[in-house]
Amino acid sequence: MEEAKTEYGNAMGKLVEGKGNLIGSVERLKKMGAKAKKALPDAILKRAEGDFSE
């Protein structure tokens, strides 16, 4: 169970942290006019907010 928590944490880190994170890339695409059928959860957006709020 502990290993699963670690792996989950690593995966989420790649999604929301760092300069080239996936969530930030998606949000930049939305700002450029790309349309999405579904929205990302607010909790994930808030966690990544610091990395793409330029």
Biopython code that builds the backbone (N, CA, C, O; Angstrom):
import numpy as np
from Bio.PDB.StructureBuilder import StructureBuilder

atoms = [
    (1, "MET", "N", (0.823, -1.191, 0.000)),
    (1, "MET", "CA", (0.000, 0.000, 0.000)),
    (1, "MET", "C", (0.872, 1.261, 0.000)),
    (1, "MET", "O", (0.549, 2.245, -0.665)),
    (2, "GLU", "N", (1.935, 1.223, 0.722)),
    (2, "GLU", "CA", (2.841, 2.375, 0.801)),
    (2, "GLU", "C", (3.486, 2.640, -0.562)),
    (2, "GLU", "O", (3.676, 3.792, -0.949)),
    (3, "GLU", "N", (3.816, 1.579, -1.277)),
    (3, "GLU", "CA", (4.416, 1.732, -2.609)),
    (3, "GLU", "C", (3.418, 2.381, -3.576)),
    (3, "GLU", "O", (3.803, 3.202, -4.408)),
    (4, "ALA", "N", (2.157, 2.017, -3.465)),
    (4, "ALA", "CA", (1.123, 2.612, -4.317)),
    (4, "ALA", "C", (0.995, 4.108, -4.036)),
    (4, "ALA", "O", (0.841, 4.899, -4.967)),
    (5, "LYS", "N", (1.057, 4.504, -2.767)),
    (5, "LYS", "CA", (0.988, 5.920, -2.414)),
    (5, "LYS", "C", (2.168, 6.683, -3.001)),
    (5, "LYS", "O", (2.013, 7.801, -3.492)),
    (6, "THR", "N", (3.340, 6.077, -2.947)),
    (6, "THR", "CA", (4.537, 6.709, -3.484)),
    (6, "THR", "C", (4.417, 6.894, -4.995)),
    (6, "THR", "O", (4.721, 7.964, -5.521)),
    (7, "GLU", "N", (3.982, 5.868, -5.674)),
    (7, "GLU", "CA", (3.835, 5.936, -7.129)),
    (7, "GLU", "C", (2.770, 6.964, -7.532)),
    (7, "GLU", "O", (2.946, 7.695, -8.507)),
    (8, "TYR", "N", (1.677, 7.012, -6.784)),
    (8, "TYR", "CA", (0.632, 8.000, -7.045)),
    (8, "TYR", "C", (1.197, 9.409, -6.881)),
    (8, "TYR", "O", (0.953, 10.284, -7.713)),
    (9, "GLY", "N", (1.941, 9.620, -5.820)),
    (9, "GLY", "CA", (2.551, 10.923, -5.575)),
    (9, "GLY", "C", (3.501, 11.319, -6.691)),
    (9, "GLY", "O", (3.525, 12.476, -7.111)),
    (10, "ASN", "N", (4.280, 10.366, -7.171)),
    (10, "ASN", "CA", (5.200, 10.643, -8.274)),
    (10, "ASN", "C", (4.448, 11.015, -9.546)),
    (10, "ASN", "O", (4.831, 11.954, -10.243)),
    (11, "ALA", "N", (3.386, 10.287, -9.847)),
    (11, "ALA", "CA", (2.593, 10.558, -11.044)),
    (11, "ALA", "C", (1.930, 11.931, -10.963)),
    (11, "ALA", "O", (1.952, 12.687, -11.934)),
    (12, "MET", "N", (1.344, 12.257, -9.818)),
    (12, "MET", "CA", (0.700, 13.559, -9.651)),
    (12, "MET", "C", (1.728, 14.685, -9.746)),
    (12, "MET", "O", (1.439, 15.753, -10.286)),
    (13, "GLY", "N", (2.912, 14.444, -9.227)),
    (13, "GLY", "CA", (3.975, 15.444, -9.308)),
    (13, "GLY", "C", (4.302, 15.791, -10.748)),
    (13, "GLY", "O", (4.499, 16.960, -11.079)),
    (14, "LYS", "N", (4.360, 14.791, -11.599)),
    (14, "LYS", "CA", (4.654, 15.027, -13.007)),
    (14, "LYS", "C", (3.520, 15.781, -13.692)),
    (14, "LYS", "O", (3.761, 16.544, -14.628)),
    (15, "LEU", "N", (2.306, 15.578, -13.242)),
    (15, "LEU", "CA", (1.162, 16.268, -13.837)),
    (15, "LEU", "C", (1.109, 17.742, -13.464)),
    (15, "LEU", "O", (0.770, 18.576, -14.304)),
    (16, "VAL", "N", (1.437, 18.076, -12.224)),
    (16, "VAL", "CA", (1.178, 19.439, -11.742)),
    (16, "VAL", "C", (2.405, 20.250, -11.348)),
    (16, "VAL", "O", (2.265, 21.437, -11.054)),
    (17, "GLU", "N", (3.578, 19.674, -11.327)),
    (17, "GLU", "CA", (4.749, 20.410, -10.870)),
    (17, "GLU", "C", (5.790, 20.563, -11.971)),
    (17, "GLU", "O", (5.863, 19.749, -12.892)),
    (18, "GLY", "N", (6.583, 21.605, -11.865)),
    (18, "GLY", "CA", (7.653, 21.829, -12.820)),
    (18, "GLY", "C", (7.215, 22.704, -13.989)),
    (18, "GLY", "O", (6.025, 22.932, -14.210)),
    (19, "LYS", "N", (8.193, 23.179, -14.720)),
    (19, "LYS", "CA", (7.940, 24.120, -15.802)),
    (19, "LYS", "C", (7.133, 23.501, -16.943)),
    (19, "LYS", "O", (6.261, 24.172, -17.496)),
    (20, "GLY", "N", (7.388, 22.268, -17.307)),
    (20, "GLY", "CA", (6.704, 21.645, -18.430)),
    (20, "GLY", "C", (5.606, 20.695, -18.029)),
    (20, "GLY", "O", (5.364, 19.707, -18.723)),
    (21, "ASN", "N", (4.935, 20.966, -16.932)),
    (21, "ASN", "CA", (3.915, 20.027, -16.448)),
    (21, "ASN", "C", (2.711, 19.966, -17.380)),
    (21, "ASN", "O", (2.414, 20.926, -18.091)),
    (22, "LEU", "N", (2.036, 18.851, -17.370)),
    (22, "LEU", "CA", (0.913, 18.606, -18.265)),
    (22, "LEU", "C", (-0.262, 19.539, -17.999)),
    (22, "LEU", "O", (-0.869, 20.043, -18.944)),
    (23, "ILE", "N", (-0.588, 19.775, -16.762)),
    (23, "ILE", "CA", (-1.725, 20.633, -16.424)),
    (23, "ILE", "C", (-1.471, 22.056, -16.910)),
    (23, "ILE", "O", (-2.369, 22.697, -17.455)),
    (24, "GLY", "N", (-0.267, 22.543, -16.719)),
    (24, "GLY", "CA", (0.075, 23.880, -17.197)),
    (24, "GLY", "C", (-0.015, 23.975, -18.705)),
    (24, "GLY", "O", (-0.475, 24.985, -19.239)),
    (25, "SER", "N", (0.417, 22.937, -19.396)),
    (25, "SER", "CA", (0.340, 22.927, -20.855)),
    (25, "SER", "C", (-1.108, 22.975, -21.325)),
    (25, "SER", "O", (-1.435, 23.694, -22.269)),
    (26, "VAL", "N", (-1.962, 22.221, -20.674)),
    (26, "VAL", "CA", (-3.379, 22.206, -21.021)),
    (26, "VAL", "C", (-3.993, 23.579, -20.803)),
    (26, "VAL", "O", (-4.745, 24.061, -21.649)),
    (27, "GLU", "N", (-3.686, 24.208, -19.694)),
    (27, "GLU", "CA", (-4.247, 25.519, -19.399)),
    (27, "GLU", "C", (-3.757, 26.574, -20.394)),
    (27, "GLU", "O", (-4.520, 27.459, -20.779)),
    (28, "ARG", "N", (-2.498, 26.489, -20.811)),
    (28, "ARG", "CA", (-1.989, 27.425, -21.810)),
    (28, "ARG", "C", (-2.709, 27.234, -23.149)),
    (28, "ARG", "O", (-3.016, 28.208, -23.837)),
    (29, "LEU", "N", (-2.974, 25.984, -23.512)),
    (29, "LEU", "CA", (-3.719, 25.718, -24.742)),
    (29, "LEU", "C", (-5.127, 26.301, -24.671)),
    (29, "LEU", "O", (-5.624, 26.853, -25.652)),
    (30, "LYS", "N", (-5.766, 26.178, -23.513)),
    (30, "LYS", "CA", (-7.105, 26.751, -23.341)),
    (30, "LYS", "C", (-7.074, 28.267, -23.509)),
    (30, "LYS", "O", (-7.971, 28.844, -24.122)),
    (31, "LYS", "N", (-6.043, 28.912, -22.966)),
    (31, "LYS", "CA", (-5.924, 30.365, -23.075)),
    (31, "LYS", "C", (-5.726, 30.797, -24.523)),
    (31, "LYS", "O", (-6.097, 31.910, -24.897)),
    (32, "MET", "N", (-5.136, 29.910, -25.345)),
    (32, "MET", "CA", (-4.928, 30.222, -26.759)),
    (32, "MET", "C", (-6.168, 29.925, -27.589)),
    (32, "MET", "O", (-6.179, 30.177, -28.794)),
    (33, "GLY", "N", (-7.218, 29.392, -26.959)),
    (33, "GLY", "CA", (-8.469, 29.199, -27.661)),
    (33, "GLY", "C", (-8.872, 27.761, -27.911)),
    (33, "GLY", "O", (-9.910, 27.521, -28.527)),
    (34, "ALA", "N", (-8.094, 26.802, -27.457)),
    (34, "ALA", "CA", (-8.463, 25.399, -27.644)),
    (34, "ALA", "C", (-9.713, 25.091, -26.820)),
    (34, "ALA", "O", (-9.870, 25.577, -25.700)),
    (35, "LYS", "N", (-10.577, 24.293, -27.381)),
    (35, "LYS", "CA", (-11.813, 23.934, -26.681)),
    (35, "LYS", "C", (-11.668, 22.540, -26.083)),
    (35, "LYS", "O", (-11.032, 21.663, -26.669)),
    (36, "ALA", "N", (-12.262, 22.349, -24.915)),
    (36, "ALA", "CA", (-12.218, 21.054, -24.237)),
    (36, "ALA", "C", (-13.637, 20.644, -23.874)),
    (36, "ALA", "O", (-14.462, 21.474, -23.493)),
    (37, "LYS", "N", (-13.904, 19.355, -23.998)),
    (37, "LYS", "CA", (-15.232, 18.856, -23.643)),
    (37, "LYS", "C", (-15.380, 18.680, -22.137)),
    (37, "LYS", "O", (-16.483, 18.766, -21.598)),
    (38, "LYS", "N", (-14.270, 18.436, -21.470)),
    (38, "LYS", "CA", (-14.318, 18.214, -20.021)),
    (38, "LYS", "C", (-13.350, 19.163, -19.327)),
    (38, "LYS", "O", (-12.359, 19.601, -19.912)),
    (39, "ALA", "N", (-13.653, 19.469, -18.078)),
    (39, "ALA", "CA", (-12.800, 20.351, -17.280)),
    (39, "ALA", "C", (-11.983, 19.527, -16.297)),
    (39, "ALA", "O", (-12.397, 18.450, -15.868)),
    (40, "LEU", "N", (-10.829, 20.047, -15.952)),
    (40, "LEU", "CA", (-9.983, 19.403, -14.948)),
    (40, "LEU", "C", (-10.518, 19.724, -13.557)),
    (40, "LEU", "O", (-11.095, 20.791, -13.348)),
    (41, "PRO", "N", (-10.334, 18.820, -12.611)),
    (41, "PRO", "CA", (-10.810, 19.074, -11.244)),
    (41, "PRO", "C", (-10.144, 20.313, -10.635)),
    (41, "PRO", "O", (-8.956, 20.558, -10.848)),
    (42, "ASP", "N", (-10.917, 21.081, -9.883)),
    (42, "ASP", "CA", (-10.407, 22.310, -9.260)),
    (42, "ASP", "C", (-9.212, 22.057, -8.357)),
    (42, "ASP", "O", (-8.288, 22.870, -8.315)),
    (43, "ALA", "N", (-9.212, 20.951, -7.640)),
    (43, "ALA", "CA", (-8.108, 20.662, -6.718)),
    (43, "ALA", "C", (-6.783, 20.530, -7.471)),
    (43, "ALA", "O", (-5.747, 20.990, -6.991)),
    (44, "ILE", "N", (-6.815, 19.915, -8.628)),
    (44, "ILE", "CA", (-5.594, 19.751, -9.418)),
    (44, "ILE", "C", (-5.168, 21.092, -9.999)),
    (44, "ILE", "O", (-3.980, 21.413, -10.022)),
    (45, "LEU", "N", (-6.129, 21.869, -10.467)),
    (45, "LEU", "CA", (-5.803, 23.188, -11.011)),
    (45, "LEU", "C", (-5.177, 24.088, -9.953)),
    (45, "LEU", "O", (-4.206, 24.792, -10.231)),
    (46, "LYS", "N", (-5.719, 24.068, -8.759)),
    (46, "LYS", "CA", (-5.171, 24.892, -7.673)),
    (46, "LYS", "C", (-3.768, 24.440, -7.299)),
    (46, "LYS", "O", (-2.906, 25.267, -7.001)),
    (47, "ARG", "N", (-3.533, 23.131, -7.312)),
    (47, "ARG", "CA", (-2.209, 22.614, -6.967)),
    (47, "ARG", "C", (-1.172, 23.048, -7.999)),
    (47, "ARG", "O", (-0.024, 23.327, -7.654)),
    (48, "ALA", "N", (-1.575, 23.104, -9.245)),
    (48, "ALA", "CA", (-0.648, 23.474, -10.322)),
    (48, "ALA", "C", (-0.607, 24.973, -10.574)),
    (48, "ALA", "O", (0.240, 25.437, -11.338)),
    (49, "GLU", "N", (-1.475, 25.729, -9.969)),
    (49, "GLU", "CA", (-1.653, 27.155, -10.231)),
    (49, "GLU", "C", (-0.347, 27.944, -10.209)),
    (49, "GLU", "O", (-0.148, 28.793, -11.078)),
    (50, "GLY", "N", (0.506, 27.713, -9.301)),
    (50, "GLY", "CA", (1.743, 28.466, -9.175)),
    (50, "GLY", "C", (2.669, 28.292, -10.359)),
    (50, "GLY", "O", (3.471, 29.179, -10.648)),
    (51, "ASP", "N", (2.576, 27.162, -11.054)),
    (51, "ASP", "CA", (3.485, 26.893, -12.148)),
    (51, "ASP", "C", (3.061, 27.521, -13.471)),
    (51, "ASP", "O", (3.910, 27.716, -14.341)),
    (52, "PHE", "N", (1.773, 27.849, -13.659)),
    (52, "PHE", "CA", (1.341, 28.425, -14.929)),
    (52, "PHE", "C", (0.609, 29.738, -14.800)),
    (52, "PHE", "O", (-0.057, 30.166, -15.743)),
    (53, "SER", "N", (0.711, 30.381, -13.675)),
    (53, "SER", "CA", (-0.002, 31.647, -13.479)),
    (53, "SER", "C", (0.855, 32.846, -13.889)),
    (53, "SER", "O", (0.846, 33.874, -13.211)),
    (54, "GLU", "N", (1.576, 32.724, -14.967)),
    (54, "GLU", "CA", (2.460, 33.790, -15.436)),
    (54, "GLU", "C", (1.715, 34.891, -16.117)),
    (54, "GLU", "O", (2.323, 35.862, -16.567)),
]
sb = StructureBuilder()
sb.init_structure("model")
sb.init_model(0)
sb.init_chain("A")
sb.init_seg("    ")
for serial, (resi, resn, name, xyz) in enumerate(atoms, 1):
    if name == "N":
        sb.init_residue(resn, " ", resi, " ")
    sb.init_atom(name, np.array(xyz, "f"), 0.0, 1.0, " ", f" {name:<3s}", serial, name[0])
structure = sb.get_structure()
